Amino acid sequence: MTITQRLRLFGKIWKHFFGRAFVEPEDDMRVTNPPTHPALLNELARSFIESNYDLKELCRKICNSRTYQLSSFPNEHNADDQQNFARYYPRRFSAEVMLDAINDIAHAQNSFNHQPVGIRAVALPDDLATQESCFLRVFGRPQMDTACECERTTDANLGQSLHLINSDAMHGILVASNGRAVQFARGKDRDDREQIAELYLHALSRAPKKKELDIALAHLERKRSLAATAPSNMSTEQAERETYEDIIWVVVNTKEFLFNH
């Protein structure tokens, strides 16, 4: 494989996982813009050829590497590093991954025209869903007018924040008829702490901190008190369901959830 072929293939895949290619911009392959890690390019090429050009094996090798598994927390040695992959650079989820992740947490399902109910956004075959889904458009899923990944936008904007905070799409996910909030509200045999811990473990791969748990439990108690005071306006189950919707909404709006780190 020529150096240009290596940069085109491995650079794009590497950038998919790390947010940065071996040359930047990734298509700017000049003698005066050499790759940052030529030895790594050679090793990836060797491994790729030995695997009989297996792209899945290439991705598996990258994801199992120490480089990919480095912490994103900077230290005194790598705080200013921007190109040597001395630490992991936090990246926001792509539009499709984010939508699927939020659905997973809320136990909701995608629904697109001409697609089976529950199809994952990462499996959508064309750009028709992008035209249909405001969420995917706002978060930068490309229209697929070209074959270039550069058509995708990953820049943050105010519309994205507003969409996550207060949009019909987010509301529909949170209030799904058999969603996680409904299941938690009906889980009378389960302790509140247990259910909140399950949510945090599923969403953030950790238990809730004491402050987070205390705030969630206090919110539950306030809602239950309101329901007990005015049962004609709100049942206890409705109060609990709305509270868990709030808690899920808070969790999926954290940077810890929205970013790959």
C-alpha positions as CSV (number, residue, x, y, z in Angstrom):
1,M,0.0,0.0,0.0
2,T,1.3,3.4,-0.9
3,I,1.5,6.2,1.8
4,T,-1.4,7.9,0.2
5,Q,-3.6,4.8,0.3
6,R,-2.6,4.3,4.0
7,L,-3.5,7.9,4.9
8,R,-6.8,7.7,3.1
9,L,-7.9,4.4,4.6
10,F,-6.3,4.4,8.1
11,G,-6.6,8.1,8.5
12,K,-10.3,8.1,8.1
13,I,-10.9,5.1,10.4
14,W,-8.4,6.5,13.0
15,K,-10.2,9.8,12.9
16,H,-13.6,8.1,13.5
17,F,-12.3,6.7,16.8
18,F,-10.0,9.5,17.9
19,G,-11.4,12.7,16.4
20,R,-8.2,13.4,14.6
21,A,-6.4,11.7,11.6
22,F,-2.6,11.3,11.0
23,V,-2.7,14.5,9.0
24,E,-5.0,17.4,9.4
25,P,-7.0,18.2,7.5
26,E,-7.4,14.5,6.7
27,D,-7.4,15.0,2.9
28,D,-4.4,17.4,3.0
29,M,-1.7,14.8,2.0
30,R,1.4,16.8,1.0
31,V,5.1,16.3,1.5
32,T,5.1,19.4,3.6
33,N,2.3,18.0,5.8
34,P,3.7,14.6,6.9
35,P,1.8,12.1,9.0
36,T,2.3,12.4,12.8
37,H,2.9,8.7,13.2
38,P,4.5,7.0,10.1
39,A,5.5,3.9,12.0
40,L,2.0,3.4,13.2
41,L,0.7,3.7,9.7
42,N,3.1,1.0,8.6
43,E,2.0,-1.3,11.4
44,L,-1.6,-0.8,10.6
45,A,-0.9,-1.6,7.0
46,R,1.0,-4.8,7.9
47,S,-1.7,-6.0,10.2
48,F,-4.5,-5.1,7.7
49,I,-2.8,-7.1,5.0
50,E,-2.1,-10.1,7.3
51,S,-5.8,-10.1,8.3
52,N,-6.7,-10.5,4.6
53,Y,-8.0,-6.9,4.4
54,D,-10.5,-7.4,7.2
55,L,-11.9,-4.0,8.2
56,K,-13.6,-5.4,11.3
57,E,-10.4,-6.8,12.5
58,L,-8.7,-3.4,11.9
59,C,-11.3,-1.7,14.0
60,R,-11.0,-4.4,16.7
61,K,-7.3,-3.9,16.8
62,I,-7.6,-0.1,17.2
63,C,-10.3,-0.4,20.0
64,N,-8.2,-2.9,21.9
65,S,-5.2,-0.7,21.8
66,R,-3.8,1.0,24.8
67,T,-4.0,4.3,22.9
68,Y,-7.8,4.0,22.5
69,Q,-8.2,3.0,26.2
70,L,-6.2,5.9,27.6
71,S,-7.9,8.2,30.1
72,S,-9.2,11.5,28.9
73,F,-8.1,13.2,32.1
74,P,-5.0,15.3,31.3
75,N,-1.9,15.3,33.5
76,E,1.1,17.6,33.6
77,H,2.7,15.7,30.7
78,N,-0.1,15.7,28.2
79,A,-2.4,18.6,29.1
80,D,-1.3,20.6,26.0
81,D,-1.1,17.7,23.6
82,Q,-3.3,18.0,20.5
83,Q,-1.9,15.6,18.0
84,N,0.2,12.8,19.6
85,F,-2.7,10.8,21.2
86,A,-1.0,11.0,24.6
87,R,-4.5,10.9,26.1
88,Y,-8.0,10.4,24.8
89,Y,-9.6,13.5,23.4
90,P,-13.3,13.7,24.5
91,R,-15.7,13.7,21.6
92,R,-19.4,14.3,21.5
93,F,-21.4,11.3,20.1
94,S,-22.4,11.5,16.5
95,A,-26.1,12.2,15.8
96,E,-27.1,8.6,15.2
97,V,-25.2,7.2,18.2
98,M,-26.6,9.9,20.4
99,L,-30.2,9.2,19.4
100,D,-29.8,5.5,19.9
101,A,-28.1,6.0,23.3
102,I,-30.9,8.3,24.6
103,N,-33.5,5.7,23.4
104,D,-31.6,3.0,25.2
105,I,-31.6,4.9,28.4
106,A,-35.3,5.8,28.1
107,H,-36.3,2.4,26.8
108,A,-37.9,4.2,23.7
109,Q,-37.8,3.2,20.0
110,N,-37.2,5.1,16.8
111,S,-40.0,5.4,14.3
112,F,-39.2,6.4,10.8
113,N,-41.4,6.3,7.6
114,H,-40.7,3.2,5.5
115,Q,-38.5,1.6,8.2
116,P,-39.3,-1.0,10.8
117,V,-40.3,0.3,14.2
118,G,-37.3,0.3,16.5
119,I,-34.7,0.5,13.8
120,R,-31.5,1.9,15.3
121,A,-30.4,5.2,13.8
122,V,-26.9,3.8,13.0
123,A,-28.6,1.3,10.7
124,L,-30.6,3.8,8.6
125,P,-29.8,3.1,5.0
126,D,-30.1,6.6,3.4
127,D,-30.8,10.3,4.1
128,L,-34.6,10.1,4.1
129,A,-34.5,9.8,7.8
130,T,-32.3,12.9,8.1
131,Q,-34.9,14.9,6.2
132,E,-37.6,13.5,8.5
133,S,-35.8,13.7,11.9
134,C,-35.1,17.2,13.3
135,F,-32.8,15.5,15.9
136,L,-30.5,14.0,13.3
137,R,-30.4,17.2,11.3
138,V,-29.6,19.4,14.3
139,F,-26.8,17.1,15.4
140,G,-25.2,17.0,12.0
141,R,-26.1,13.8,10.3
142,P,-25.2,14.5,6.6
143,Q,-27.6,14.7,3.7
144,M,-25.3,12.2,1.9
145,D,-25.0,14.4,-1.2
146,T,-21.4,13.2,-1.5
147,A,-19.4,10.2,-0.3
148,C,-17.2,12.4,1.9
149,E,-17.4,12.1,5.7
150,C,-16.5,15.8,5.8
151,E,-20.1,16.5,5.0
152,R,-21.0,15.6,8.6
153,T,-20.8,18.4,11.1
154,T,-19.8,17.9,14.7
155,D,-19.6,21.5,15.8
156,A,-21.8,22.4,18.8
157,N,-24.5,25.0,18.5
158,L,-27.3,26.6,20.5
159,G,-29.9,24.6,18.6
160,Q,-28.5,21.3,19.9
161,S,-28.7,22.4,23.5
162,L,-32.2,23.7,23.1
163,H,-33.2,20.4,21.4
164,L,-31.9,18.3,24.3
165,I,-33.5,20.6,26.9
166,N,-36.9,21.3,25.4
167,S,-38.0,19.6,22.2
168,D,-41.0,17.5,21.1
169,A,-38.6,14.8,20.1
170,M,-36.9,14.6,23.5
171,H,-40.3,14.8,25.3
172,G,-41.6,11.9,23.1
173,I,-38.6,9.7,24.1
174,L,-38.9,10.5,27.8
175,V,-42.7,9.8,28.0
176,A,-42.6,6.5,25.9
177,S,-45.6,4.4,26.9
178,N,-43.5,1.5,28.1
179,G,-40.3,3.5,28.8
180,R,-38.0,3.3,31.7
181,A,-39.8,6.0,33.6
182,V,-43.1,4.0,33.4
183,Q,-41.3,0.8,34.4
184,F,-39.7,2.5,37.4
185,A,-43.0,4.0,38.5
186,R,-44.6,0.6,38.4
187,G,-41.7,-1.1,40.2
188,K,-43.4,-1.1,43.6
189,D,-41.2,-4.0,44.8
190,R,-38.0,-2.1,44.0
191,D,-36.2,0.5,46.2
192,D,-35.8,4.0,44.8
193,R,-32.1,3.9,45.4
194,E,-31.8,0.6,43.5
195,Q,-33.6,2.0,40.5
196,I,-31.7,5.3,40.4
197,A,-28.4,3.3,40.7
198,E,-29.5,1.1,37.8
199,L,-30.2,4.2,35.7
200,Y,-26.7,5.7,36.4
201,L,-25.0,2.4,35.8
202,H,-26.7,2.0,32.5
203,A,-26.2,5.6,31.4
204,L,-22.8,6.5,32.9
205,S,-21.3,3.1,33.8
206,R,-21.0,4.2,37.5
207,A,-23.1,4.5,40.6
208,P,-24.6,7.9,41.4
209,K,-22.6,10.2,43.7
210,K,-24.1,10.9,47.1
211,K,-25.1,14.4,46.1
212,E,-26.8,13.1,42.9
213,L,-28.6,10.4,44.8
214,D,-29.8,12.8,47.5
215,I,-31.1,15.3,44.9
216,A,-33.0,12.5,43.0
217,L,-34.5,11.1,46.2
218,A,-35.6,14.5,47.4
219,H,-37.2,15.2,44.0
220,L,-39.1,12.0,44.3
221,E,-40.3,12.8,47.8
222,R,-41.5,16.3,46.7
223,K,-43.6,14.9,43.9
224,R,-45.1,12.2,46.1
225,S,-46.0,14.8,48.7
226,L,-47.8,16.9,46.0
227,A,-49.7,13.8,44.8
228,A,-50.7,13.0,48.4
229,T,-51.9,16.5,49.0
230,A,-54.0,16.7,45.8
231,P,-54.7,13.1,44.7
232,S,-57.4,14.4,42.4
233,N,-54.8,16.2,40.3
234,M,-52.1,13.6,40.3
235,S,-51.8,10.0,41.3
236,T,-48.7,8.7,43.1
237,E,-47.8,6.6,40.0
238,Q,-48.0,9.6,37.8
239,A,-45.9,11.6,40.2
240,E,-43.2,8.9,40.3
241,R,-43.3,8.6,36.5
242,E,-42.8,12.3,35.9
243,T,-40.0,12.4,38.5
244,Y,-38.2,9.6,36.8
245,E,-38.7,11.3,33.4
246,D,-37.0,14.4,35.0
247,I,-34.1,12.3,36.4
248,I,-33.5,10.6,33.0
249,W,-33.7,14.0,31.3
250,V,-31.1,15.4,33.6
251,V,-28.7,12.4,33.1
252,V,-28.9,12.4,29.3
253,N,-28.2,16.2,29.3
254,T,-24.8,15.8,31.1
255,K,-21.5,16.0,29.3
256,E,-20.6,12.8,30.9
257,F,-23.3,11.1,28.9
258,L,-23.1,13.0,25.7
259,F,-19.4,12.7,25.2
260,N,-17.2,9.7,24.5
261,H,-14.4,10.0,27.0
